[in-house]
């Protein structure tokens, strides 16, 4: 799970650099914020699932579903917070940064 989260962070940074080259600092910030809207909820989800496996009873399937809902809600909350607090959002860069981070695990699949 740590490999996936680190790959998402690397993909977010790469998307930010490419956005900076193509659209300037506002595009870079938007792409990084879009990527973080994916990485932060996934990292919390992975941390919680890992903590659940370390308990004596093991992992509970209900924990997975509850934290999946929390992950989705947190993603929407971060989208809203970005729109509310950062008024110079380049929406194309923001969405592309989110999608790049979301789909970066495909790189790990092709490496195997």
N, CA, C and O atoms as CSV, one atom per row, in Angstrom:
chain,resi,resn,atom,element,x,y,z
A,1,UNK,N,N,0.811,-1.191,0.000
A,1,UNK,CA,C,0.000,0.000,0.000
A,1,UNK,C,C,0.859,1.261,0.000
A,1,UNK,O,O,0.511,2.271,-0.612
A,2,UNK,N,N,1.989,1.178,0.702
A,2,UNK,CA,C,2.899,2.327,0.736
A,2,UNK,C,C,3.455,2.622,-0.649
A,2,UNK,O,O,3.685,3.782,-0.992
A,3,UNK,N,N,3.675,1.577,-1.451
A,3,UNK,CA,C,4.173,1.785,-2.808
A,3,UNK,C,C,3.151,2.540,-3.658
A,3,UNK,O,O,3.524,3.387,-4.469
A,4,UNK,N,N,1.890,2.241,-3.480
A,4,UNK,CA,C,0.853,2.916,-4.257
A,4,UNK,C,C,0.753,4.380,-3.851
A,4,UNK,O,O,0.652,5.258,-4.708
A,5,UNK,N,N,0.779,4.644,-2.547
A,5,UNK,CA,C,0.690,6.020,-2.077
A,5,UNK,C,C,1.908,6.820,-2.525
A,5,UNK,O,O,1.772,7.970,-2.944
A,6,UNK,N,N,3.097,6.222,-2.442
A,6,UNK,CA,C,4.294,6.939,-2.885
A,6,UNK,C,C,4.268,7.162,-4.395
A,6,UNK,O,O,4.726,8.201,-4.870
A,7,UNK,N,N,3.739,6.201,-5.157
A,7,UNK,CA,C,3.612,6.389,-6.601
A,7,UNK,C,C,2.626,7.514,-6.912
A,7,UNK,O,O,2.837,8.279,-7.852
A,8,UNK,N,N,1.569,7.618,-6.141
A,8,UNK,CA,C,0.618,8.710,-6.338
A,8,UNK,C,C,1.267,10.061,-6.033
A,8,UNK,O,O,1.002,11.041,-6.729
A,9,UNK,N,N,2.106,10.124,-5.011
A,9,UNK,CA,C,2.795,11.378,-4.695
A,9,UNK,C,C,3.771,11.750,-5.808
A,9,UNK,O,O,3.861,12.915,-6.195
A,10,UNK,N,N,4.497,10.767,-6.319
A,10,UNK,CA,C,5.432,11.036,-7.413
A,10,UNK,C,C,4.678,11.511,-8.650
A,10,UNK,O,O,5.106,12.454,-9.316
A,11,UNK,N,N,3.562,10.863,-8.958
A,11,UNK,CA,C,2.751,11.271,-10.111
A,11,UNK,C,C,2.192,12.676,-9.915
A,11,UNK,O,O,2.079,13.431,-10.880
A,12,UNK,N,N,1.840,13.037,-8.685
A,12,UNK,CA,C,1.339,14.375,-8.398
A,12,UNK,C,C,2.424,15.415,-8.637
A,12,UNK,O,O,2.162,16.467,-9.220
A,13,UNK,N,N,3.632,15.127,-8.191
A,13,UNK,CA,C,4.745,16.060,-8.400
A,13,UNK,C,C,5.051,16.204,-9.889
A,13,UNK,O,O,5.270,17.315,-10.371
A,14,UNK,N,N,5.069,15.095,-10.617
A,14,UNK,CA,C,5.324,15.149,-12.058
A,14,UNK,C,C,4.230,15.947,-12.769
A,14,UNK,O,O,4.527,16.758,-13.647
A,15,UNK,N,N,2.978,15.723,-12.399
A,15,UNK,CA,C,1.874,16.488,-12.995
A,15,UNK,C,C,2.015,17.973,-12.675
A,15,UNK,O,O,1.723,18.821,-13.518
A,16,UNK,N,N,2.460,18.290,-11.466
A,16,UNK,CA,C,2.676,19.686,-11.095
A,16,UNK,C,C,3.781,20.336,-11.906
A,16,UNK,O,O,3.652,21.487,-12.322
A,17,UNK,N,N,4.868,19.606,-12.134
A,17,UNK,CA,C,5.977,20.152,-12.926
A,17,UNK,C,C,5.542,20.377,-14.373
A,17,UNK,O,O,5.848,21.414,-14.962
A,18,UNK,N,N,4.836,19.414,-14.939
A,18,UNK,CA,C,4.365,19.573,-16.315
A,18,UNK,C,C,3.367,20.725,-16.414
A,18,UNK,O,O,3.399,21.497,-17.372
A,19,UNK,N,N,2.487,20.839,-15.429
A,19,UNK,CA,C,1.521,21.952,-15.434
A,19,UNK,C,C,2.234,23.286,-15.296
A,19,UNK,O,O,1.817,24.272,-15.905
A,20,UNK,N,N,3.302,23.336,-14.506
A,20,UNK,CA,C,4.060,24.581,-14.363
A,20,UNK,C,C,4.706,24.973,-15.684
A,20,UNK,O,O,4.740,26.151,-16.039
A,21,UNK,N,N,5.216,23.992,-16.406
A,21,UNK,CA,C,5.841,24.287,-17.698
A,21,UNK,C,C,4.819,24.751,-18.725
A,21,UNK,O,O,5.115,25.605,-19.561
A,22,UNK,N,N,3.621,24.191,-18.663
A,22,UNK,CA,C,2.605,24.521,-19.663
A,22,UNK,C,C,1.754,25.731,-19.296
A,22,UNK,O,O,1.344,26.491,-20.173
A,23,UNK,N,N,1.481,25.916,-17.985
A,23,UNK,CA,C,0.522,26.956,-17.628
A,23,UNK,C,C,0.930,27.902,-16.520
A,23,UNK,O,O,0.146,28.772,-16.144
A,24,UNK,N,N,2.120,27.762,-15.991
A,24,UNK,CA,C,2.563,28.681,-14.954
A,24,UNK,C,C,2.294,28.166,-13.545
A,24,UNK,O,O,1.896,27.019,-13.341
A,25,UNK,N,N,2.522,29.043,-12.593
A,25,UNK,CA,C,2.443,28.662,-11.182
A,25,UNK,C,C,1.020,28.337,-10.724
A,25,UNK,O,O,0.833,27.441,-9.901
A,26,UNK,N,N,0.025,29.040,-11.237
A,26,UNK,CA,C,-1.355,28.745,-10.846
A,26,UNK,C,C,-1.763,27.356,-11.318
A,26,UNK,O,O,-2.469,26.639,-10.608
A,27,UNK,N,N,-1.323,26.977,-12.505
A,27,UNK,CA,C,-1.625,25.631,-13.018
A,27,UNK,C,C,-0.894,24.580,-12.201
A,27,UNK,O,O,-1.445,23.516,-11.920
A,28,UNK,N,N,0.361,24.874,-11.812
A,28,UNK,CA,C,1.105,23.918,-11.002
A,28,UNK,C,C,0.425,23.714,-9.652
A,28,UNK,O,O,0.248,22.580,-9.206
A,29,UNK,N,N,0.050,24.803,-9.011
A,29,UNK,CA,C,-0.622,24.699,-7.718
A,29,UNK,C,C,-1.931,23.937,-7.852
A,29,UNK,O,O,-2.264,23.120,-6.993
A,30,UNK,N,N,-2.663,24.192,-8.902
A,30,UNK,CA,C,-3.928,23.494,-9.119
A,30,UNK,C,C,-3.716,22.001,-9.341
A,30,UNK,O,O,-4.461,21.181,-8.804
A,31,UNK,N,N,-2.706,21.647,-10.127
A,31,UNK,CA,C,-2.433,20.228,-10.384
A,31,UNK,C,C,-1.999,19.514,-9.108
A,31,UNK,O,O,-2.419,18.385,-8.854
A,32,UNK,N,N,-1.166,20.165,-8.312
A,32,UNK,CA,C,-0.717,19.554,-7.057
A,32,UNK,C,C,-1.887,19.415,-6.085
A,32,UNK,O,O,-2.023,18.385,-5.423
A,33,UNK,N,N,-2.722,20.433,-5.995
A,33,UNK,CA,C,-3.890,20.337,-5.117
A,33,UNK,C,C,-4.840,19.235,-5.584
A,33,UNK,O,O,-5.414,18.521,-4.761
A,34,UNK,N,N,-5.007,19.093,-6.897
A,34,UNK,CA,C,-5.836,18.012,-7.426
A,34,UNK,C,C,-5.272,16.650,-7.069
A,34,UNK,O,O,-6.013,15.741,-6.694
A,35,UNK,N,N,-3.961,16.509,-7.184
A,35,UNK,CA,C,-3.332,15.249,-6.806
A,35,UNK,C,C,-3.451,14.974,-5.320
A,35,UNK,O,O,-3.670,13.833,-4.914
A,36,UNK,N,N,-3.308,16.011,-4.502
A,36,UNK,CA,C,-3.426,15.826,-3.058
A,36,UNK,C,C,-4.848,15.463,-2.642
A,36,UNK,O,O,-5.050,14.794,-1.628
A,37,UNK,N,N,-5.835,15.904,-3.426
A,37,UNK,CA,C,-7.219,15.507,-3.146
A,37,UNK,C,C,-7.418,14.007,-3.333
A,37,UNK,O,O,-8.387,13.440,-2.828
A,38,UNK,N,N,-6.519,13.373,-4.046
A,38,UNK,CA,C,-6.554,11.913,-4.197
A,38,UNK,C,C,-5.635,11.235,-3.196
A,38,UNK,O,O,-6.004,10.218,-2.608
A,39,UNK,N,N,-4.447,11.781,-2.995
A,39,UNK,CA,C,-3.424,11.120,-2.186
A,39,UNK,C,C,-3.783,11.121,-0.700
A,39,UNK,O,O,-3.629,10.095,-0.038
A,40,UNK,N,N,-4.251,12.228,-0.169
A,40,UNK,CA,C,-4.525,12.325,1.273
A,40,UNK,C,C,-5.604,11.340,1.713
A,40,UNK,O,O,-5.383,10.610,2.679
A,41,UNK,N,N,-6.770,11.283,1.048
A,41,UNK,CA,C,-7.763,10.278,1.467
A,41,UNK,C,C,-7.273,8.844,1.306
A,41,UNK,O,O,-7.566,7.993,2.147
A,42,UNK,N,N,-6.530,8.567,0.237
A,42,UNK,CA,C,-6.011,7.210,0.049
A,42,UNK,C,C,-5.008,6.842,1.121
A,42,UNK,O,O,-4.986,5.701,1.582
A,43,UNK,N,N,-4.178,7.789,1.527
A,43,UNK,CA,C,-3.196,7.513,2.578
A,43,UNK,C,C,-3.885,7.233,3.914
A,43,UNK,O,O,-3.491,6.319,4.638
A,44,UNK,N,N,-4.912,8.017,4.238
A,44,UNK,CA,C,-5.651,7.768,5.484
A,44,UNK,C,C,-6.366,6.420,5.442
A,44,UNK,O,O,-6.405,5.694,6.436
A,45,UNK,N,N,-6.925,6.099,4.294
A,45,UNK,CA,C,-7.603,4.815,4.112
A,45,UNK,C,C,-6.618,3.653,4.293
A,45,UNK,O,O,-6.920,2.683,4.987
A,46,UNK,N,N,-5.453,3.756,3.672
A,46,UNK,CA,C,-4.451,2.699,3.783
A,46,UNK,C,C,-3.936,2.573,5.208
A,46,UNK,O,O,-3.733,1.463,5.701
A,47,UNK,N,N,-3.725,3.698,5.867
A,47,UNK,CA,C,-3.261,3.674,7.255
A,47,UNK,C,C,-4.281,2.999,8.153
A,47,UNK,O,O,-3.917,2.206,9.021
A,48,UNK,N,N,-5.536,3.302,7.956
A,48,UNK,CA,C,-6.592,2.705,8.789
A,48,UNK,C,C,-6.729,1.212,8.522
A,48,UNK,O,O,-6.923,0.433,9.456
A,49,UNK,N,N,-6.632,0.807,7.269
A,49,UNK,CA,C,-6.706,-0.630,6.971
A,49,UNK,C,C,-5.503,-1.376,7.534
A,49,UNK,O,O,-5.640,-2.497,8.025
A,50,UNK,N,N,-4.325,-0.759,7.466
A,50,UNK,CA,C,-3.137,-1.389,8.039
A,50,UNK,C,C,-3.281,-1.522,9.550
A,50,UNK,O,O,-2.922,-2.552,10.121
A,51,UNK,N,N,-3.806,-0.480,10.202
A,51,UNK,CA,C,-4.007,-0.550,11.654
A,51,UNK,C,C,-5.022,-1.638,12.004
A,51,UNK,O,O,-4.898,-2.287,13.042
A,52,UNK,N,N,-6.014,-1.840,11.153
A,52,UNK,CA,C,-7.005,-2.880,11.406
A,52,UNK,C,C,-6.435,-4.280,11.312
A,52,UNK,O,O,-6.894,-5.185,12.009
A,53,UNK,N,N,-5.447,-4.467,10.466
A,53,UNK,CA,C,-4.849,-5.798,10.346
A,53,UNK,C,C,-3.912,-6.116,11.503
A,53,UNK,O,O,-3.572,-7.280,11.714
A,54,UNK,N,N,-3.494,-5.121,12.245
A,54,UNK,CA,C,-2.566,-5.336,13.353
A,54,UNK,C,C,-3.278,-5.695,14.658
A,54,UNK,O,O,-2.629,-6.061,15.638
A,55,UNK,N,N,-4.590,-5.593,14.674
A,55,UNK,CA,C,-5.341,-5.955,15.876
A,55,UNK,C,C,-5.405,-7.467,16.020
A,55,UNK,O,O,-5.261,-8.193,15.036
A,56,UNK,N,N,-5.620,-7.944,17.240
A,56,UNK,CA,C,-5.673,-9.393,17.459
A,56,UNK,C,C,-6.785,-10.081,16.664
A,56,UNK,O,O,-6.604,-11.216,16.224
A,57,UNK,N,N,-7.920,-9.428,16.472
A,57,UNK,CA,C,-9.024,-10.041,15.740
A,57,UNK,C,C,-8.840,-10.016,14.238
A,57,UNK,O,O,-9.559,-10.705,13.515
A,58,UNK,N,N,-7.892,-9.235,13.760
A,58,UNK,CA,C,-7.665,-9.128,12.325
A,58,UNK,C,C,-8.520,-8.051,11.701
A,58,UNK,O,O,-9.137,-7.245,12.398
A,59,UNK,N,N,-8.550,-8.044,10.394
A,59,UNK,CA,C,-9.301,-7.032,9.648
A,59,UNK,C,C,-10.785,-7.358,9.654
A,59,UNK,O,O,-11.181,-8.521,9.569
A,60,UNK,N,N,-11.581,-6.335,9.753
A,60,UNK,CA,C,-13.032,-6.463,9.734
A,60,UNK,C,C,-13.524,-5.931,8.386
A,60,UNK,O,O,-13.177,-4.809,8.017
A,61,UNK,N,N,-14.321,-6.702,7.640
A,61,UNK,CA,C,-14.800,-6.211,6.349
A,61,UNK,C,C,-15.626,-4.928,6.457
A,61,UNK,O,O,-15.629,-4.111,5.536
A,62,UNK,N,N,-16.316,-4.753,7.567
A,62,UNK,CA,C,-17.116,-3.539,7.735
A,62,UNK,C,C,-16.223,-2.306,7.830
A,62,UNK,O,O,-16.610,-1.219,7.400
A,63,UNK,N,N,-15.039,-2.476,8.388
A,63,UNK,CA,C,-14.092,-1.364,8.466
A,63,UNK,C,C,-13.728,-0.878,7.069
A,63,UNK,O,O,-13.610,0.325,6.832
A,64,UNK,N,N,-13.552,-1.811,6.156
A,64,UNK,CA,C,-13.245,-1.440,4.775
A,64,UNK,C,C,-14.333,-0.556,4.192
A,64,UNK,O,O,-14.034,0.491,3.617
A,65,UNK,N,N,-15.591,-0.958,4.328
A,65,UNK,CA,C,-16.688,-0.196,3.741
A,65,UNK,C,C,-16.876,1.161,4.412
A,65,UNK,O,O,-17.160,2.152,3.738
A,66,UNK,N,N,-16.723,1.212,5.707
A,66,UNK,CA,C,-16.859,2.486,6.414
A,66,UNK,C,C,-15.768,3.455,5.976
A,66,UNK,O,O,-16.048,4.619,5.688
A,67,UNK,N,N,-14.527,2.979,5.926
A,67,UNK,CA,C,-13.432,3.864,5.560
A,67,UNK,C,C,-13.420,4.179,4.070
A,67,UNK,O,O,-12.873,5.208,3.672
A,68,UNK,N,N,-13.995,3.345,3.251
A,68,UNK,CA,C,-14.160,3.696,1.842
A,68,UNK,C,C,-15.129,4.870,1.717
A,68,UNK,O,O,-14.900,5.785,0.925
A,69,UNK,N,N,-16.203,4.844,2.491
A,69,UNK,CA,C,-17.130,5.973,2.503
A,69,UNK,C,C,-16.442,7.235,3.023
A,69,UNK,O,O,-16.634,8.317,2.467
A,70,UNK,N,N,-15.648,7.105,4.080
A,70,UNK,CA,C,-14.912,8.254,4.628
A,70,UNK,C,C,-13.947,8.800,3.582
A,70,UNK,O,O,-13.791,10.014,3.450
A,71,UNK,N,N,-13.304,7.912,2.843
A,71,UNK,CA,C,-12.366,8.337,1.799
A,71,UNK,C,C,-13.079,9.149,0.719
A,71,UNK,O,O,-12.577,10.190,0.293
A,72,UNK,N,N,-14.222,8.690,0.283
A,72,UNK,CA,C,-14.978,9.408,-0.748
A,72,UNK,C,C,-15.469,10.752,-0.214
A,72,UNK,O,O,-15.391,11.765,-0.910
A,73,UNK,N,N,-15.972,10.760,1.017
A,73,UNK,CA,C,-16.440,12.015,1.615
A,73,UNK,C,C,-15.295,13.004,1.784
A,73,UNK,O,O,-15.467,14.198,1.541
A,74,UNK,N,N,-14.134,12.520,2.197
A,74,UNK,CA,C,-12.987,13.400,2.357
A,74,UNK,C,C,-12.512,13.947,1.019
A,74,UNK,O,O,-12.075,15.095,0.938
A,75,UNK,N,N,-12.594,13.141,-0.026
A,75,UNK,CA,C,-12.232,13.618,-1.361
A,75,UNK,C,C,-13.140,14.763,-1.786
A,75,UNK,O,O,-12.666,15.784,-2.286
A,76,UNK,N,N,-14.441,14.596,-1.587
A,76,UNK,CA,C,-15.375,15.680,-1.912
A,76,UNK,C,C,-15.126,16.911,-1.053
A,76,UNK,O,O,-15.209,18.037,-1.542
A,77,UNK,N,N,-14.821,16.704,0.225
A,77,UNK,CA,C,-14.545,17.831,1.111
A,77,UNK,C,C,-13.293,18.579,0.672
A,77,UNK,O,O,-13.262,19.809,0.717
A,78,UNK,N,N,-12.274,17.861,0.255
A,78,UNK,CA,C,-11.052,18.523,-0.215
A,78,UNK,C,C,-11.282,19.255,-1.538
A,78,UNK,O,O,-10.707,20.320,-1.766
A,79,UNK,N,N,-12.124,18.688,-2.411
A,79,UNK,CA,C,-12.505,19.403,-3.629
A,79,UNK,C,C,-13.187,20.723,-3.266
A,79,UNK,O,O,-12.854,21.776,-3.811
A,80,UNK,N,N,-14.130,20.654,-2.354
A,80,UNK,CA,C,-14.846,21.863,-1.942
A,80,UNK,C,C,-13.940,22.869,-1.260
A,80,UNK,O,O,-14.054,24.071,-1.502
A,81,UNK,N,N,-13.039,22.391,-0.407
A,81,UNK,CA,C,-12.117,23.305,0.280
A,81,UNK,C,C,-11.186,23.991,-0.710
A,81,UNK,O,O,-10.857,25.166,-0.550
A,82,UNK,N,N,-10.766,23.258,-1.729
A,82,UNK,CA,C,-9.908,23.864,-2.745
A,82,UNK,C,C,-10.657,24.964,-3.490
A,82,UNK,O,O,-10.120,26.050,-3.707
A,83,UNK,N,N,-11.888,24.683,-3.878
A,83,UNK,CA,C,-12.686,25.685,-4.589
A,83,UNK,C,C,-12.995,26.885,-3.690
A,83,UNK,O,O,-13.067,28.016,-4.171
A,84,UNK,N,N,-13.176,26.646,-2.405
A,84,UNK,CA,C,-13.544,27.704,-1.476
A,84,UNK,C,C,-12.357,28.610,-1.127
A,84,UNK,O,O,-12.499,29.831,-1.063
A,85,UNK,N,N,-11.194,28.006,-0.905
A,85,UNK,CA,C,-10.058,28.773,-0.396
A,85,UNK,C,C,-9.057,29.211,-1.462
A,85,UNK,O,O,-8.366,30.213,-1.272
A,86,UNK,N,N,-8.963,28.499,-2.561
A,86,UNK,CA,C,-8.004,28.860,-3.608
A,86,UNK,C,C,-8.777,29.353,-4.819
A,86,UNK,O,O,-9.325,28.563,-5.587
A,87,UNK,N,N,-8.813,30.676,-4.980
A,87,UNK,CA,C,-9.671,31.286,-5.998
A,87,UNK,C,C,-9.063,31.303,-7.397
A,87,UNK,O,O,-9.762,31.605,-8.365
A,88,UNK,N,N,-7.789,30.988,-7.520
A,88,UNK,CA,C,-7.130,30.991,-8.826
A,88,UNK,C,C,-7.025,29.586,-9.418
A,88,UNK,O,O,-6.076,29.294,-10.145
A,89,UNK,N,N,-7.971,28.732,-9.120
A,89,UNK,CA,C,-7.898,27.340,-9.567
A,89,UNK,C,C,-7.961,27.275,-11.086
A,89,UNK,O,O,-8.859,27.840,-11.711
A,90,UNK,N,N,-7.002,26.586,-11.662
A,90,UNK,CA,C,-7.053,26.219,-13.065
A,90,UNK,C,C,-7.720,24.841,-13.087
A,90,UNK,O,O,-7.084,23.834,-12.776
A,91,UNK,N,N,-8.996,24.804,-13.454
A,91,UNK,CA,C,-9.774,23.580,-13.290
A,91,UNK,C,C,-9.279,22.438,-14.156
A,91,UNK,O,O,-9.363,21.277,-13.754
A,92,UNK,N,N,-8.771,22.744,-15.323
A,92,UNK,CA,C,-8.242,21.679,-16.172
A,92,UNK,C,C,-7.031,21.022,-15.506
A,92,UNK,O,O,-6.936,19.796,-15.446
A,93,UNK,N,N,-6.117,21.841,-15.011
A,93,UNK,CA,C,-4.933,21.298,-14.330
A,93,UNK,C,C,-5.327,20.562,-13.054
A,93,UNK,O,O,-4.730,19.538,-12.721
A,94,UNK,N,N,-6.317,21.071,-12.342
A,94,UNK,CA,C,-6.783,20.447,-11.109
A,94,UNK,C,C,-7.327,19.045,-11.374
A,94,UNK,O,O,-6.954,18.091,-10.692
A,95,UNK,N,N,-8.202,18.922,-12.357
A,95,UNK,CA,C,-8.806,17.631,-12.683
A,95,UNK,C,C,-7.767,16.680,-13.260
A,95,UNK,O,O,-7.780,15.490,-12.942
A,96,UNK,N,N,-6.870,17.179,-14.098
A,96,UNK,CA,C,-5.826,16.322,-14.659
A,96,UNK,C,C,-4.897,15.830,-13.551
A,96,UNK,O,O,-4.501,14.664,-13.553
A,97,UNK,N,N,-4.547,16.697,-12.610
A,97,UNK,CA,C,-3.712,16.272,-11.479
A,97,UNK,C,C,-4.395,15.198,-10.650
A,97,UNK,O,O,-3.752,14.248,-10.202
A,98,UNK,N,N,-5.695,15.348,-10.446
A,98,UNK,CA,C,-6.454,14.343,-9.705
A,98,UNK,C,C,-6.471,13.005,-10.442
A,98,UNK,O,O,-6.240,11.957,-9.839
A,99,UNK,N,N,-6.742,13.044,-11.733
A,99,UNK,CA,C,-6.831,11.809,-12.515
A,99,UNK,C,C,-5.467,11.130,-12.626
A,99,UNK,O,O,-5.379,9.904,-12.557
A,100,UNK,N,N,-4.413,11.909,-12.797
A,100,UNK,CA,C,-3.070,11.327,-12.882
A,100,UNK,C,C,-2.723,10.617,-11.579
A,100,UNK,O,O,-2.195,9.505,-11.606
A,101,UNK,N,N,-3.013,11.241,-10.443
A,101,UNK,CA,C,-2.740,10.601,-9.151
A,101,UNK,C,C,-3.631,9.383,-8.956
A,101,UNK,O,O,-3.186,8.367,-8.423
A,102,UNK,N,N,-4.868,9.477,-9.377
A,102,UNK,CA,C,-5.812,8.382,-9.203
A,102,UNK,C,C,-5.404,7.150,-10.012
A,102,UNK,O,O,-5.557,6.022,-9.545
A,103,UNK,N,N,-4.897,7.362,-11.201
A,103,UNK,CA,C,-4.575,6.248,-12.095
A,103,UNK,C,C,-3.095,5.890,-12.107
A,103,UNK,O,O,-2.671,5.095,-12.946
A,104,UNK,N,N,-2.308,6.444,-11.218
A,104,UNK,CA,C,-0.865,6.188,-11.226
A,104,UNK,C,C,-0.517,4.764,-10.825
A,104,UNK,O,O,0.583,4.305,-11.133
A,105,UNK,N,N,-1.397,4.058,-10.161
A,105,UNK,CA,C,-1.107,2.678,-9.774
A,105,UNK,C,C,-0.943,1.773,-10.990
A,105,UNK,O,O,-0.375,0.686,-10.874
A,106,UNK,N,N,-1.420,2.193,-12.133
A,106,UNK,CA,C,-1.271,1.409,-13.357
A,106,UNK,C,C,0.206,1.244,-13.696
A,106,UNK,O,O,0.603,0.222,-14.255
A,107,UNK,N,N,1.014,2.234,-13.363
A,107,UNK,CA,C,2.453,2.132,-13.599
A,107,UNK,C,C,3.035,0.966,-12.828
A,107,UNK,O,O,3.884,0.244,-13.349
A,108,UNK,N,N,2.592,0.769,-11.590
A,108,UNK,CA,C,3.075,-0.367,-10.797
A,108,UNK,C,C,2.638,-1.689,-11.400
A,108,UNK,O,O,3.369,-2.676,-11.319
A,109,UNK,N,N,1.464,-1.724,-11.999
A,109,UNK,CA,C,0.997,-2.977,-12.606
A,109,UNK,C,C,1.868,-3.363,-13.798
A,109,UNK,O,O,2.161,-4.541,-14.004
A,110,UNK,N,N,2.283,-2.360,-14.586
A,110,UNK,CA,C,3.101,-2.654,-15.756
A,110,UNK,C,C,4.544,-2.965,-15.393
A,110,UNK,O,O,5.250,-3.600,-16.177
A,111,UNK,N,N,4.989,-2.540,-14.240
A,111,UNK,CA,C,6.355,-2.844,-13.806
A,111,UNK,C,C,6.511,-4.304,-13.414
A,111,UNK,O,O,7.616,-4.843,-13.468
A,112,UNK,N,N,5.439,-4.942,-13.026
A,112,UNK,CA,C,5.526,-6.345,-12.585
A,112,UNK,C,C,5.598,-7.204,-13.782
A,112,UNK,O,O,5.677,-8.426,-13.661
